[in-house]
Structure formats: structure tokens, C-alpha cells
Amino acid sequence: MSYRTILVHVDVSKHALARIRLAAGIAAQEEAHLVGAATSGVSRYIYQTGLIDEAAPNTTQHLALHVNALRERAQKALQAFEEQARGLGIASFERALIDDEASAGISLRARYCDLVVIGQFDPDELSPIVMPDFPEYVVMNSGRPVLIQPYARRVDTLGRQILVAWDASIGATRAVVNALPLLRRAQAVDLAVFNAEANEGRHGDQPGADIALYLARHGVRVNVIPQSTQGGVGDALLSLADSRGSDLLVMGGYGHSRFRELLLGGVTRTVLQSMTIPVLMSA
């Protein structure tokens, strides 16, 4: 497996350029095509339902002005993406303007890519286009591995020291397989198994041994680290990543939708809120 197409969400936020650098670095390593996608924030359903055409002329004119302003904002972000991609020497890239709100638009476009790179929600930089639940929505609805960049720390390296959270779940399995291009390049890979005794039926006689053997056949050597915690696994996982000097966390995401509301598992929610290193997450 390799990443042939990488999608990065671009906007006018202060974190966008760092996010583009992160995605471009992976694209350069993998010789992949890089897609910078910006969303206007205008729901595609406005066009599909014909609301613009059927509205009163004055309303249509006012709405058109607003839509144009949103598109200009997105085009500004795409121009910055193109300039940075060229400056970083990316051989193959394109820019994409999506008329939709960020969560749905990026999730849909991600289905035609191998990896999507987005940012963690920053409570100090609110956006009328990107909702607070954007990262978890993309994880749960894109069907693709999602690499999430933290807002609180600059990312200088990625994937030299990787921590894998392994609980033998479907999400964790997908995350491990989806991370193989990065795992193969890593200098060291730690695989943490928390509270294995609570899921003996999943892990077998030696928790972590089966997935370690699987990874070894793909050229990835791992160090299995059994862990036990009486508190929240999410906090313990982030603490372990810090103590091991990890620069990437690979894990499964758990949650389900109830209308627009996303009900997340405790570990997923904790990591998305408190992460300080990039997280590659698959659901």
C-alpha cells in the first residue's frame, strides 16, 4: 500500500500553512498527488433544491453577493496553497473549490483520496465555515484515514517515532493498515495495549503479538508495550506518547451519528480534544 493521492483541507486560518507543509511532506516522500481543497461554506443543497432560482430577485441578488464573498475567501486560501506547493517543490498538485460546508464537502472529496490531512479544532479561532465537530465528522464519514494536526504545537517531524494504540477493534485494524506507508518509514514503532485483560477474547494468549507479526511481514518492527490504567485510557495514551517522545499517534476512532450530533467514544473524544502530536485516525 502507498499513498497516491493526498487531500489537505485549506482555509484562511493561521494553522493552514503548517497543515499544508505537513501534507506536502508526506506527498513528497510518497511521490503522491496533492489536492488542496477549500470549501465555500455554501451548502450544495441550496443549488440542488433550486432555492436560489426560485427566490425573490432582491433576495437572489443579496444571496449571490454573499456566495461570491465566500468563494473569494476560499480562492484566497487556494492561492496560498498553490504558492506554498510550488515553493516546496511538489511536482503534482491541484486546487479544488468545493461549494459545501466543510464537514460534508471534505468528507465527500476524501473518498477519492488515500489520506486526508485536516486540523484539530482550535477554540481560539472560531470559523463560520468550519464547525467545532469538523475533525470527528471527517473521521466518521469520509471512509478514509484522517491525519489531524494539533493546533497547540508546531510539527517539525512526523513519523520517526510512532505510537500505535492497539485494542484489536475494527477501527484500530483499519488505522494500522492505513498507516503502513508511514510505519515502514519510522525509525521506531511502539504498540501500546491497554488493559488487555478486559478483552482477552480479542487479544489471544500474548496481547499485541499477532498484530506485531502482521506488521513484521510488512517490514515494520514494533515494540509491544503492555499498559494498565485505572483512569481514562485517552489521557493515559497521550501521557505515554509524551513519555516515549512519539511524533505520531495511530489509533482507531469510535463513534456514531444521531442526526448531525456525533456520539464519540471516550478515548476518541479525549484525544481529539487534548492531542499535542499529529494523530492518524480511522473509523
N, C-alpha and C positions, 0 to 999 in steps of 0.2 A: 504494500500500500504506500502511496505517496500523495502529497497534496499537489494537485494540478491547477486548481482554481481556488483562490483565497478571496473572501469578501471582507471588506472593512467598512464599518459604519463611520461616515464622516459628517461633521456638522461644524458649527462656528464656535463650539465650546473651547475653553482653554486647554482641554485634555486631548483634543482631536489630533494635533500634530504628533504627540507622543504615541497615540494609538496607531497612526499611520506608519510611524517608524517601526513599531513592533510588528505589524503585519508585513511591511516591506522586508524586514529582516528575514522573516520566515520564507517569504516568496523568493528572495534571493538565494537562500540555502536550497530550496526545493526546485528552483528554476520554474516557478509557478506563475500563472497569470494572475494579476492582482486587479480586483474590481473595487473601486471606491464608490460607495452608494450613499447618496444623501436623499432624505425624504422631505417633501414639501410640508407635510403635516395636513394636507388636504385629503380627506377620506375619498377613496376611489368610489365609494357608494354614491357620492354626490353626482358623479358622472353617469354611473350605471342606472340610477333611478331617474335621470333627466331633470333633476331639480333646478339646475342652472338654466336650462332652456325654457322651463315652464314658469320660472319665477317672473315677477313683475319687472319691467325694463329697468326701473331705478334700482331695484334690489339686485338684479343681474349685474348691472354696472358696478355697484358697490362691491359685490362679491368678487367680480373679476379683478378689481384693483387689489383686493386683499390677497387673492390667489397669486397674482403676479408678484406681489411683495414677498410672499412666502417662497415662491420659486426663485426669485433673485437671491434670497438668503441662502437657499440650497446651492445655487450655482456658485456663489461666493465660496462656499465650503468645498465644492468640487474643484474650483480653480486652484485653491490652496493644495488640495490633494494632488492634482496634476503636477504642480510646480515641485512639490516635495518628491513625488515618484520619479520625476525626471532628474532631480538633483541627487537622488540616491542611486541612480543608475539602473532602475528597474526596466528590463528590456520589454516586458509585455504587460500592459495595463490598460484599463478603460475606466471611464467615469459613467455613472448611471444616476439619473434623476428619477426618483420614484414618487409619483403622486399618491401618497397614502400617509397615514400616521406611522410613526417609526416602528412600533412593535410589529404590526401586521406586515408592513412593507418589507422590512429587513428579514423577517421570518420567511416570507414567501420567496424572496430572492435567494436566500441562503440555501434553499433546496436544490439549487443548481450549482452549488459550490462544494468543496471538500472541507472547508474550515471557514468559520465566520469569527471576526475579531470585533469586539464591542467594548464599551467601557462600563465600569461599575457606576451605579447611581451616586452622584455627589450631592448631598443635601444642601450644600452651599452654592450650588449653581443650578437653579431650577430652570426648566425649559418648557415652553408652551407646546413643544412638539414631541419631546421625549418624556414619557411618563416615568414615575419612580419605579414601577414594576417592569421596566424595559428589559433588564438582563434576564430575569426569571421567565418572562414571557417568551423571549427568543429561545432560551434553553428548552422550554417545554413544547414549543410549537414549530421550531424550524426543522426538526429531524436531522440536524447536523451537529457536530461538535462545536462548542462555542468557547472561544478563548476570551476571557474577561480581564481587562486591565484595571488594576486598582487606581483610585484617584489620589490616594494619600501618599504614595511613594513612587519615585521615578524608577522606571525599569531599565536597567543598564544591560543586564544579561538575561537570557531566557533559556531554560532547559539544560543548563550544565549540571545542576543538582536537582533532580526531580523527586518529589514525594507523591506516591500513589496511595490513595485511600481505597483499601480493598475490603468489601463486605460480601462479595460473591453475588451481588444483586445484578439485575439486568442492566441498570444504569451504569454501574461500575464496570461491567463487562464491556459495554459499548465504549465507555471512556477510555479504557485500556487499549482496545483495538484502534480507536480513532486517534490515539496519541502515539501510535507506533513510529511514525516518522521522527517525532521529537525524542522518543525514548531511545531509539537507535543511536542518536547523536549525543546523548547525555554522557557526561563523564561518570556520573554515579546515579543510581536509581534506588531509592528506599521504598519499600512496600509495607505500609502500616496496616495491621489487622487489629481492630479494636474489639475487645470483649468477645472474643471468638467463641467462648463457652456458651454464650447466649444463642448462637446459631450453629451448633455442632453439625446439624444435618447439611448445612451448606458447605462447610469448610473441609470436611474429611478429617483424617487422623492427624495431619500436620497442617494447620491453617496457613494458607499462603503458599504451600509447596506446589500445588497444582498450577496456579497461575504463574508462579516463578518458572516452572518447567516450560509452560507455554511460551513465555517471553524469551526464555533461553533459546528456544527453537527459532525465534525471530532475531536472534543476535543481541538480545538485551539481557544483561546480567543484573540481577536485583539482590538487594539485601533485605530480607524479610525481618520486620520489626514487630513482634507481638506487643500489643499495648492493652492496658486495662485502666478504665476510669470509672469513677462513681458519679462524676458530674456529666456535663454535656459533652458529647463526642465532638461537636463542632469546635468548641473552644479548645479542647484537648488536641484536636487535629492542627489547628492554627498555631498552637504553642509548640507542637512537635516540629512543624515546618520551620518555625523561627529557630529552634534549638539546633536543627540539622543544617541550617544555612540553605534551605531549599529556595530555588528561584522559580519554581513552577509546581503547582498542585494539580494533580489529575484525579478526578472523582466523578461519581455518578450524581445526577440531580434527581430529586424525588419531589413530586407534587402532582396536583391535578387541578383542572379548571372547573369553576362553577360560575357560569356566565363569564364576565370579564375577570372576576376575582380569582386569584391563584392561591391555592392552599398548599403551602410548601411543607416539606418535612423539616424537622428541627435542625438537622445538620446543614441542609441546603440553605436554609434561611440565615443561620448564623454565619456561614462562610460568605454568602453574598453581602451581608451587612458589614462584616468585620475584616475581610480579606486585606492583606497588605502585600501580597505577591500575586502574580497572574494565576488564574485558575482556568484549567481546561475542563469543561463540564459537559456531560452527555446525559440525556434522559432516556 
